[in-house]
Amino acid sequence: MAVLSVRSTSVQAWLDVAGPVLLAVLAMTQLVADPPPVNPSLVTVCALTAVLPLVARRRAPLLVTVLVVGGVVGQVVAAEGAPATFASFVAVMVCTYTLFRQADPRSVAAGLALIAVAVAATAVLEPRTAPFQPFEIVYPLFYFGAAGGIGAFVRQRALRLSAVEGRAAALEGELQREAELAAAEERARIARELHDVVAHGLSLMVVQAEAAEEMLARDPGAAAQPLRRVQDTGRQSLAEMRRLLGVLRAADPGPPSTAPQPSLRGLPDLVREAAEVGLPVEVDVAGEPGELPPGLELAAYRIVQEALTNTRRHARATRACVRLTYEPEALRVEIADDGSATQTPRAGHGLIGMRERAALYDGTLDAGPGPGGGFRVVAVLPRGTDR
């Protein structure tokens, strides 16, 4: 938009110079072809005075109108009643257009009064064989009025366009604020869930350490396994704590939850809930699950949950498919449906939340139309836990 604006301004400045120069050439051509009967030099100066000031018409419309009208009347007086050049007539029309397009109401009124007086004066000064008729000034004023009407129309259109652009900018800012608020709310909710995951891991470490302590007295060799579990759980909890500190921006007033956090083991419950509301879901699992960090399982579960919720609400789908691919370095989660979504939706709370969860684990999330129709969400979550 900025490039287009600069280009438009450049073209406008070029036209502001080219137009008056072209009118000056037209006036000189007419004066050469039909020389004035008297005072040719003074008529030429007045003719150029009537067109060249148009270069500054946008910056000083009323002053330019005064100069142009003065040049027109000067031509008629210097030529002892001979009509002004056609280029001068066009210049007055341009001045009338510019007054209505650019100037304030007072300048418009003053400019119109000056043009009306000039039209009447030139009509009176012209040599005639019949008495002066007031209707002789009606035709020029009609043309000038038409030019002013076009200028007023263009001005109102520009004002409406500016108002629409202002509302669009305000709406875009409001949508941006809503998206930022949604992201902040989702980060706070993720932080609460990670808090529960870390608390669970620390509790498990305490239980395992107590078990290892009891085994040390009876069988020191058997205590190695609980101690290794303490180490693994500690590493996972440390990684989750780092993620918690990364997403937590402010104290969240929400009450802590005592319910266990869900994991991919709860995927059948999501499938059953979707089927109960009329959306059959097929689950396809590939690869060896192995041991995943609890927080990563929670993120994958929430992504599947939110994607299926969006499918039920917006896609008008008849079925959906969830594919879990356990790769050596990452967990790939894909949710696809056969709904009617044909384009990427505006980022709402659901998509924002899913992207926040994927980004929390250095993952990616893509959402958009599927290759075979419908809508597809693909998340790739790296398996690594230490950061």
N, C-alpha and C positions, 0 to 999 in steps of 0.2 A: 504494500500500500504506500509506503514512503517513497519507493522508487517511482511509482505511477504519479504521485503528487508532484515530485520534483520535475518529472518529465512534462506534466501538464503545465506547470508554472513556466518552464522554459519555452514551450510552444506559445503560451499566452504572451510572454514578453516579446517574442519574435513577431507575432501578429500585431502587437501594439505599435511596433516600428514600421512594419511592412505596409500596414493599411494606410497610414498618413502619407507615406512616400508614394504609394500607388495613386492616391487621390491627387497629390501634387503633380505627378506626371500627367494625369488625366486633365487637370486644370490647365497646365501649360500647353498641352496639345490643343485644347479647345481655343485658347487665346492666340495661338499661332495660326490655327486654321481660320479663325474669325476674329481678327484684331479689334480691340475696342476703338471707337471713333476718336476718343480724346484721352489724354493722360494714360498711355499704355503702360508706362513704368509703374505709376502709382496703382493702377488696376492690378498689375501682376503682383506687386507686393501685398496688396489686400487679399488677392486670391490665395496666395501662399499662407497668409496669416489665418485664413479661414480653414485651413486643413492641417497644417503642420502641428499646431498645439494638441491635436488628438493623441499625440504620443503620451501625454501626461493625463489623459482623461480619467484613468482609474484612481490616480492619486489626488487630483483636484478637479472633480467634475464641474463644479460651479464656475471656477475661474476659467477653465477651458471653454465652457459655454459662452462666457463673456467675451473672450478673445475671438472665438469663431463667429459669433453674431456680429461683433464689431467689424470683422473682416468682410462679412457679407454686406453689411450696410455700407461700409467703406467702398466696396466695389461699385455699388449702384450710384453712390454720390460721385465718385471719381469719374465714372463713365457717363455722368449726366443723365442717369435714368436707365441705362442699358442693364438688362438682367444679369445677375451674378452667374458664375459658372455652375454647371451641373454638379461638379465635385463639391462645391460649397453647399448646395442643397443636401447632398448625401451627408456631409459633415454635420449639418444641423440635425439630421435624423439620428446620427450616431450619438450626438450630444444628448438628445432627448432620451434615447435608449439608456445611456449611461447614467443619467440623472435618476431615472426610475430604478435602475439596477443597483446603483452604488450609493447614492446620496441620501441624506436625511430629509425628512418632510419639508423643513424650511428651505433647504437648498433646492428641492424639487419645485416648490411654489415660486421661489425667486427666479429660477431658470425658465420655467414656463412663462411667467409674466414677461421676462426679457425677450423670449422668442416670439411671443404674441405681438409685442410692440415692434420688433424688427420686421415681422411679416407685414404688419399694417404700414410701417414706414416705407418699405420697399414698394408696396403696392401704390402708395401715394406718389412716390418719386418717379415711378415709371412714366414715360411720355405716353399720352393717350389721345385718341381722337373722339372718345366718348366720355361722358361723366363717370366718375369713380363709383363703383358699386360695392357695397360692403361684402357681398358674397364672394368677391375676388380673393378674400383672405381665408375663406372657408376651406378651399381645397388644400392649400399647404398645411393648414392646421390639422386637417384630417390625416394626412400622411405622417405628420409629426406625432399626432396622438396615437396612431397605430404603432409607431416605433416605441413610444412610451409604454403602451400596453404590453408589448412583447417584453420590454425590460422589467415591468412589474411582475409579469408571469414568471419569468426566469428567476427573479429574486425570491418570490414565494416558494417556488420549487426548491431552490437552494436552501431556504430556511427549513422546509419540511424534511429535506434530505439530511440536513445537519441534525435536526431533532431526532430523526430515526437512528442516525449513527450514534448520537449521544445515548439514546435508550439502549441500543445494542451493546455499547461499551459498558454501560451500567449493569446490564444483564450478565455480560461476560464476567464482570468483576464479582457479581453476586454468586454466579455458578462456581467461580474459583474459590470464593470464601466458603461455600457449602462443601466443596470437595476437600478443602483443607480441614474444615471442621470434622467431616466424616473420617478423614485419615487420622486425625488426632483422637477421635473417639475409638476408632478401631485399634490404634496403638495402645490406648489405655486398657482396652479389653484384652488384647494379646498379653500385655504386661501382667494383668491379674492371673491369666491362665498360666503363664510361665512361672509366676510366683508359686502357684500350686504345684507345678511340676518340680521346681527346685525344692520346695518343702518336702514333697514326697521322697525325692532322692536323698535328702539329708536324713530323713527319718529311717529310710532303708539302710543307710550307712551306719546309723547308730545300732540298729538291730543286728546287722552283720558283724559289727565290731564286738558287740556283747557275745555273740555266738563264738567268735574266734577266741575271745578271752576265756570262755569256758573250756574250749577244746585244747587250749595251750596247756592246761593242767593235766588233762587225760592223755591227749594224743597230739603233740606239737605238729606232726606232719599233716594231720587233717585240718589244722587251722590255716593252712596256706590258701585253700580254696576260698573261704570267706574273706580273707584279707585281699585276695585278688578282686573279689566282687566289690569290696570297699573302694579299691583303687579305681575300678571301672566306673562305678557309680559316682565317685568323687569327680572324675574327669567330666563325665556327662553333666553333672550338676554345675561344675565350674563353667562349662560352655553355655549352659542355659542361663546362668547368672550373668554372663557377659552379654548375652542377647537381651536379657531383661534390662540391663543398664543401658543398652543401646536404644531400646524403644521407649523407655520410661522417660518422659519429659517433665512431668509434674505429678504431684501426689494425686492419686485417683480416689475420690470419695466413695467408690462403690464398696459394698460390704464383701468381705472375703467369703469364698465358697468352700464348703466342707465336702462337696460331692467329688468323687474321683473324676479326673479329666478323661474324656473319651480318647480312643485310639482307633487304629484301623481294624482292630478286633470287633469294633462296634459297627462295622460297615453293613453287616446283615440287617441290623436294626434300621439303618437308613433306607435300605432297599425295601424292607417291609413297610415302612411308613409311606414311601412313595407309591408302592403298589396299592395301599389302602385308599389313596386319593386318586387312583386311576392312571398312574404312570408306571408301567412295568419297567424294571431296570435289570439289565444283564450285567454281570460282573465277570471280568476276565482278568486273571492273574498270571503273570509270566515272570520267570526268574525265581531265584532263591531269596526269600525275605531277609534271612539273617537277623541280626540284632540292630534295631534302629533306635536312635535317641528318642525318648518320650516326647520331647518338644516337636521333633520333626514329624512323628506320627500324628500328633495333635494337629499340626499345620495341614498335613495331607487330609486328615479327616474333615477339618473345617472347610477346606477347599471343595471337597466332594459334596459336603452338606450344602454349602452356599450355591454351588453350581446346579445341584438338583432342585433347590428352592427356586432359583431363577428360571429353570426349565418349566417348573409347574406354573409359575406366575405369568411368564411372558411368552414362552415359545409356542404354546398350543401344540405340544408334541404328543405323539401317541406311544412313544417308547424312548428309552435312553440306555446308554451303555457306559459303564465305568471300567476303564482298563488301568490296572496297576502293573507297571513293569519295573521289576527290581534289577537294576543294572549294577555293575560292580562299583561304580562311583556315584550313582545317583538313583533316586526314586522318581520315576516318571508317572504322573497321574493325568489321565485323559478322560474327560467327560463329554460325550457327544449325544446329540438328540436328533430327531427327524422333524423338528418344528419348522416354523415359517420364518425364522429370523434370516434376513437377507443382508444385513449390514451390521457393522460393529456398533453396539449401543453406546449412548453417552455414559461416561463413567459415573456409576452411581455408588451407593454405599457398598453393595455386594462386590462389584469388581474391585473397588478400592481396597476392601478388606482382604480379598484373595491376593491381590498384588502385594499388599503389606506383609502378609504371611509368607509368601514366596521369597520376598526380598530379605526377610528376617534371617533366612537360612542361605543367603547368597544364591537364591534360585531365580528362576524366570517364570513368567506366566503370560501366555498368549490367549486371547479370546477373540473369536470372530466366526464368520461363516465357515462351515466345514466344506471339504472338497466335494462331497457328495450331497450337499444341501444340509439344512438344519444349522445348528450352532455347536461350536466345539470350544472347550476350555482345556488347555494343555499346560501343566505345571511340571517343572523339572527342579527337584530339590536335591542338592548334593548331600551325600551321606556323611561327610566329614563332620566331626563334633568339636574338634579343638580349633579355636581361633585365637 
